[in-house]
């Protein structure tokens, strides 16, 4: 299973684009888990309805090359007859074809085959900095953990949004999300529970040079 994707955003100013890192994670911080179904098998009607509403908003997805290869193939497979994906997961994937996407890669070549995909071969941080000035709506990451880490470390992220799934995948988990992150303080601006089990958490992030007092911190004396 791959994770990564809740959609959208609603905070961008009319004259510039806001940037959101948007992820779904297991409770122990993994982005994917070997052998598990999509959404860890825990998607429910409230969550799926919210995803549908978010999909109607003005956003552009940002992807790295690996996520592009994976998601474009999954979207193609979902549209094919006899797909093994669930109806909800298939609809979510096929719908991505119509969404504007910017792909950051030095290895892919234009034209990209996934519809509405724009290739950027230069530095992602520089490109996104310019996009925030010149575009409107919301720029939202889709998976692409190394891209998320780079944009957050550069101080470009306006919102950090998670949907936490109540599973611990210590044995089967793949792709630890927070490895390599800087220290970050998070101011919560929204929270919500879907279907009595999935927790949405949305924050304004501030990248720190270290612990606030400059020394080690302890949760307990």
Beta strands, then each sheet from edge to edge (+ up, - down):
strand 1: 18-26
strand 2: 30-33
strand 3: 59-64
strand 4: 101-104
strand 5: 117-120
strand 6: 138-141
strand 7: 159-165
strand 8: 173-176
strand 9: 183-194
strand 10: 198-208
sheet 1: 5+ 4+ 3+ 6+ 1+ 7+ 10- 9+
sheet 2: 2+ 8-
end
